[in-house]
């Protein structure tokens, strides 16, 4: 009798490799921190207007022009920054921006003339742009497709959250150590906090970690899809969408930031103490957060253009409230409208732009649009300040100008046509 040989033991089934957590949500966290300690610092600009204007004996129109520097710098830097973000290391660009921001704000804190303050502010804003909204948007449109609106809206919290405490902190610092040292403290604190986050968490593309947008595997056969040549700059300039978005979004951004410049000086003109006036910006910031959270829930499921129009109407209503009854109580009520409107609005232009042109050239398109927005960036804040000087510190004419800007931007955006298939 032959005894059968024992069957060989089955090899244990190999365990699937541990899949790394989706890094995209860490990129969202980067977006929050970078925008909080970059563009978020601009929420304190209105608190510095009166002490800086007093020291340099500057009219309100000049202070409005100082706010134009913020937008002007972005317009001049955009055509260079956008393509660099598409092709170079985003981490290196963002870290360099922190150094430039710190140098600019420290120079601003020691400026001895208004023109020196303007140049230093331009340098600081250039640094903020290098690690702020545009690089954050480039990162997020690469890391997210189906949940792009959710990611952009959550990251935009970084712009609204500083309004809760930065204006109040700036006002207290000005009262304690003066406006110069207040700027230096804010600059050093921002640099120390943001630099380690950028160095540790920024990863330019999902493929750098072997991942895919949204943390999902691509559909079968997508790797074999032929690459489509990116359109030239000349081809982009011939597209109607490029011009409707440039003009419409240029006005949207200018109008959305308008209240941050004039609201605190308006209340100070009514005799409201600076620290109390800054509370209005904090209320605006609270509802800005609520607006971002609200739009995060619906942005990926609704027509972005209609949502933008609704938010423009909400902001216009807030300005009309202040025109009808200029008072501290009405300013708090208007702050609710400004907060909800601007908070929900901020992530939407990036969604509209990526829907029309796709993530692969997002940085280049956004950068190419920047210089064409310069007329709005330079003229609008300066005109707002000029209207205040011309009217003898009557802010109602300037507030009416803000309503006009919102109406025109909404009309221009009617011309935008979103492709039925999402560009890649």
C-alpha positions in Angstrom: 0.0 0.0 0.0 1.4 3.3 -1.1 1.1 6.1 1.4 0.4 9.3 -0.5 2.8 12.1 0.0 1.4 14.9 2.0 0.1 17.8 0.0 2.4 20.8 0.1 1.2 23.5 2.4 -0.5 26.3 0.6 1.5 29.5 0.6 -0.1 32.1 2.6 -2.0 34.6 0.6 0.0 37.8 0.3 -1.4 40.7 2.3 -2.2 43.7 0.4 0.2 46.6 0.8 -0.9 49.2 3.3 -2.3 52.1 1.3 -1.0 55.5 2.4 -3.6 57.9 3.6 -4.8 60.3 0.9 -2.5 63.3 1.2 -5.0 65.7 -0.4 -6.6 66.6 2.9 -3.2 67.6 4.2 -2.9 69.9 1.2 -6.3 71.4 2.3 -4.7 72.0 5.8 -1.7 73.7 4.1 -4.2 75.9 2.2 -5.9 77.0 5.4 -2.6 77.8 7.2 -0.9 79.5 4.1 -3.9 81.7 3.4 -4.4 82.5 7.1 -0.9 83.7 7.5 -0.7 85.3 4.1 -3.7 87.1 2.6 -5.4 86.7 6.0 -3.1 89.3 7.4 -4.6 91.8 5.0 -7.8 91.7 7.2 -5.9 94.1 9.6 -5.2 96.7 6.9 -8.2 98.9 7.8 -7.0 99.0 11.4 -3.7 100.6 10.3 -5.2 103.2 8.0 -5.8 106.0 10.5 -2.5 105.8 12.5 -0.4 105.4 9.3 -2.3 108.3 7.6 -1.8 110.4 10.7 1.9 109.9 10.9 2.6 110.6 7.2 -0.2 113.3 6.9 -1.6 111.3 4.0 -5.1 111.8 2.6 -7.6 108.9 2.5 -7.1 108.6 -1.3 -3.5 107.8 -0.7 -4.4 105.1 1.8 -6.9 103.7 -0.7 -4.0 103.6 -3.3 -2.0 101.7 -0.7 -4.7 99.0 -0.8 -4.4 99.1 -4.5 -0.7 98.0 -4.1 -2.0 94.7 -2.8 -3.9 94.0 -6.0 -1.4 95.7 -8.3 1.4 93.5 -7.0 -0.6 90.4 -7.7 -1.3 91.6 -11.2 2.3 92.2 -12.0 3.6 89.0 -10.4 0.9 86.7 -11.8 2.2 86.2 -15.3 5.5 85.0 -13.8 4.2 83.2 -10.8 1.5 81.2 -12.6 3.7 79.4 -15.2 6.4 78.9 -12.5 3.8 77.1 -10.3 2.8 74.8 -13.2 6.4 73.8 -13.9 8.6 74.3 -10.8 8.6 73.1 -7.2 5.7 74.7 -5.5 7.2 74.0 -2.1 10.3 76.0 -2.9 8.3 78.9 -4.3 6.1 79.0 -1.2 9.0 78.9 1.2 10.8 81.7 -0.7 7.6 83.7 -0.4 7.7 83.5 3.4 11.2 85.0 3.4 10.1 87.8 1.0 6.9 88.6 3.1 9.0 88.8 6.3 11.5 91.1 4.7 8.8 93.4 3.3 6.8 93.8 6.5 9.9 94.5 8.6 11.0 97.2 6.1 7.4 98.6 6.2 7.6 98.8 10.0 10.6 101.1 9.7 9.6 103.2 6.7 10.3 106.9 7.1 8.2 108.2 4.2 5.0 107.2 2.5 6.7 106.1 -0.7 9.0 103.8 1.3 6.0 102.3 3.0 4.4 101.7 -0.4 7.5 99.9 -1.8 7.8 97.8 1.3 4.2 96.8 1.2 4.5 95.8 -2.4 7.4 93.5 -1.5 5.5 92.0 1.4 2.4 91.4 -0.7 4.6 89.8 -3.4 5.8 87.3 -0.8 2.3 86.6 0.4 1.2 85.9 -3.2 4.0 83.4 -3.5 2.6 81.2 -0.7 -1.0 82.4 -0.8 -4.1 82.0 -2.8 -2.7 81.2 -6.3 -0.3 78.4 -5.3 -2.9 77.0 -2.9 -5.5 76.9 -5.7 -3.0 75.3 -8.1 -2.3 72.6 -5.5 -6.0 71.9 -4.8 -7.2 71.7 -8.4 -4.5 69.1 -9.0 -5.4 67.1 -5.9 -9.2 67.2 -6.3 -11.6 66.8 -9.1 -15.0 65.5 -7.9 -14.6 67.3 -4.5 -12.9 70.4 -5.8 -15.5 72.8 -4.5 -15.4 71.2 -1.1 -11.6 71.3 -0.9 -11.4 75.0 -2.1 -14.1 76.1 0.3 -12.6 74.5 3.3 -9.1 75.9 2.4 -10.7 79.3 2.0 -11.4 79.3 5.8 -7.8 80.4 6.1 -8.8 83.8 4.7 -11.8 84.2 6.9 -10.5 82.9 10.3 -7.9 85.7 10.7 -10.7 88.2 10.7 -11.8 86.8 14.0 -8.7 87.9 15.8 -6.1 89.7 13.6 -7.9 93.1 13.5 -8.5 93.0 17.3 -4.9 91.8 17.9 -3.6 94.5 15.6 -5.7 97.2 17.3 -4.4 96.1 20.7 -0.8 96.0 19.5 -1.1 99.5 18.0 -2.4 100.8 21.3 0.4 99.1 23.3 3.5 99.4 21.1 2.5 101.6 18.2 1.8 100.7 14.6 5.4 100.0 13.6 6.2 97.3 16.2 2.7 95.9 15.7 3.5 95.2 12.0 6.9 93.6 13.1 5.2 91.3 15.6 2.6 90.1 13.1 5.3 89.5 10.5 7.6 87.5 12.7 4.7 85.5 14.2 3.3 84.6 10.7 6.7 83.5 9.4 7.5 81.3 12.4 4.1 79.5 12.1 3.8 79.0 8.4 7.3 78.0 7.2 7.4 74.6 9.0 3.9 73.7 7.7 4.9 74.4 4.1 8.2 72.5 4.4 6.6 69.4 5.9 3.3 69.0 4.0 3.5 70.6 0.5 3.5 67.9 -2.2 3.1 69.3 -5.7 1.1 66.5 -7.4 -0.7 63.3 -6.4 1.5 61.3 -8.6 4.5 62.4 -6.5 3.2 60.0 -3.8 1.7 57.4 -6.2 -1.8 58.8 -5.6 -4.6 60.1 -7.7 -7.0 63.1 -7.4 -9.7 62.7 -4.7 -7.9 59.6 -3.5 -9.7 57.5 -6.2 -8.1 55.2 -8.8 -8.5 56.6 -12.3 -11.0 54.9 -14.6 -9.7 52.0 -16.7 -7.9 53.1 -19.8 -7.4 56.6 -18.7 -3.6 56.1 -18.6 -3.7 55.4 -22.3 -5.5 58.6 -23.2 -3.5 60.8 -25.5 -2.1 64.0 -24.1 -3.7 67.2 -25.4 -1.3 69.9 -26.2 -1.8 73.0 -24.0 -3.2 76.0 -25.8 -0.7 78.8 -26.5 -1.1 82.2 -24.7 -2.4 83.6 -28.0 -5.1 80.9 -28.2 -6.1 81.7 -24.7 -6.4 85.4 -25.4 -8.7 84.6 -28.3 -11.2 82.8 -26.1 -14.3 84.8 -25.0 -14.3 83.0 -21.7 -10.8 84.4 -20.9 -12.0 88.0 -21.2 -15.4 87.5 -19.5 -13.6 85.8 -16.5 -10.9 88.4 -16.5 -13.2 91.4 -16.3 -15.9 89.8 -14.2 -13.7 88.2 -11.6 -11.5 91.3 -11.5 -14.5 93.3 -10.4 -15.7 90.6 -8.1 -12.4 90.4 -6.2 -12.1 94.2 -6.0 -15.7 94.6 -4.8 -15.4 91.7 -2.4 -12.4 93.2 -0.6 -13.9 96.8 -0.6 -15.4 96.6 2.8 -12.1 95.6 4.4 -10.6 98.9 3.5 -13.3 101.4 4.3 -15.5 99.9 7.1 -13.2 100.7 10.1 -12.4 104.3 8.9 -16.1 104.9 8.3 -16.9 103.9 11.9 -14.0 105.9 13.3 -15.5 108.9 11.4 -18.7 108.4 13.4 -16.6 108.6 16.6 -16.5 104.8 17.3 -13.2 103.8 19.1 -10.8 101.8 16.9 -10.9 98.6 19.0 -14.7 98.6 18.9 -14.8 99.3 15.2 -12.5 96.3 14.7 -15.2 94.1 16.3 -17.3 94.6 13.1 -14.6 93.0 11.1 -14.6 90.1 13.6 -18.3 89.7 13.1 -17.8 89.7 9.4 -15.1 87.0 9.8 -17.5 84.8 11.8 -20.1 84.9 9.1 -17.4 84.5 6.5 -16.6 81.2 8.0 -20.3 80.3 8.0 -20.4 81.3 4.3 -17.5 79.1 3.4 -18.9 76.1 5.2 -22.3 76.6 3.6 -20.9 76.8 0.1 -18.6 73.8 0.7 -21.8 71.6 1.0 -23.3 72.7 -2.3 -20.5 74.1 -4.5 -19.9 70.7 -6.4 -23.7 70.3 -7.1 -24.9 73.7 -8.4 -24.3 76.1 -11.2 -21.4 78.2 -10.0 -22.4 81.3 -12.0 -25.8 81.4 -10.4 -24.3 81.0 -7.0 -21.9 83.9 -7.6 -24.8 86.1 -8.7 -26.8 85.4 -5.5 -23.7 86.2 -3.4 -23.2 89.5 -5.3 -26.8 90.5 -4.5 -26.2 89.7 -0.8 -23.2 91.9 -0.7 -24.9 94.8 -2.5 -27.8 94.6 0.1 -25.2 95.0 2.9 -23.9 98.2 1.3 -27.4 99.5 0.8 -28.1 99.0 4.4 -25.2 101.2 5.4 -26.2 103.9 2.9 -29.7 104.0 4.3 -28.7 104.1 7.9 -25.0 104.8 8.7 -24.5 103.7 12.3 -22.6 101.2 14.4 -25.6 98.9 14.8 -26.2 98.9 11.0 -22.5 98.2 10.4 -22.8 95.0 12.5 -25.8 94.0 10.5 -24.0 94.7 7.3 -21.1 92.8 8.5 -23.2 89.7 8.5 -24.0 90.2 4.8 -20.4 91.0 3.9 -19.2 87.9 5.8 -21.7 85.5 4.2 -21.3 87.0 0.7 -17.5 87.3 0.6 -16.8 84.1 2.5 -18.9 81.9 0.2 -17.6 83.8 -2.9 -13.9 83.4 -2.4 -13.5 79.7 -3.5 -15.9 80.0 -6.4 -13.7 81.9 -9.0 -11.1 79.1 -8.8 -13.8 76.6 -9.5 -15.2 78.5 -12.4 -11.7 79.0 -13.9 -10.7 75.3 -13.5 -14.1 74.2 -15.0 -13.4 76.4 -18.1 -9.7 75.7 -18.6 -8.7 72.6 -16.5 -6.1 72.0 -13.8 -3.1 71.4 -16.1 -2.8 75.0 -17.1 -4.7 76.6 -14.2 -1.6 78.5 -12.9 -0.7 79.8 -16.4 -4.3 81.0 -17.1 -4.7 82.6 -13.7 -1.3 84.3 -14.1 -2.1 85.5 -17.6 -5.3 87.1 -16.4 -3.5 89.1 -13.6 -2.1 92.0 -15.6 -5.4 92.5 -17.4 -7.1 93.0 -14.0 -4.7 95.8 -13.1 -7.1 98.6 -14.2 -9.6 97.4 -11.6 -7.0 96.6 -9.0 -5.4 100.1 -9.1 -8.3 102.3 -9.8 -11.1 100.9 -7.6 -9.6 101.3 -4.1 -8.1 104.7 -5.1 -11.4 105.9 -6.5 -13.2 104.8 -3.3 -10.8 106.9 -1.2 -11.0 109.8 -3.6 -14.8 109.8 -3.3 -14.5 110.0 0.5 -12.1 113.0 0.3 -14.3 114.7 -2.4 -17.5 114.3 -0.4 -16.0 115.6 2.9 -15.8 112.2 4.7 -19.3 111.2 3.6 -18.9 107.5 3.0 -22.3 106.9 1.3 -21.1 107.8 -2.2 -18.2 105.3 -1.8 -20.6 102.6 -0.6 -22.8 103.3 -3.6 -19.8 102.9 -5.8 -19.4 99.4 -4.3 -22.9 98.5 -5.2 -22.3 99.6 -8.8 -19.2 97.4 -9.0 -21.1 94.4 -7.9 -23.8 94.9 -10.4 -21.4 95.3 -13.3 -19.4 92.2 -12.4 -22.6 90.2 -12.3 -23.6 91.4 -15.8 -20.2 90.5 -17.2 -20.2 87.0 -15.9 -23.4 86.3 -17.8 -21.2 85.8 -20.9 -19.2 82.9 -19.4 -19.8 79.5 -21.0 -18.7 76.4 -19.0 -17.8 73.4 -21.2 -20.0 70.4 -20.8 -17.0 68.1 -20.4 -14.5 69.0 -17.8 -11.1 70.0 -19.2 -8.1 68.0 -18.0 
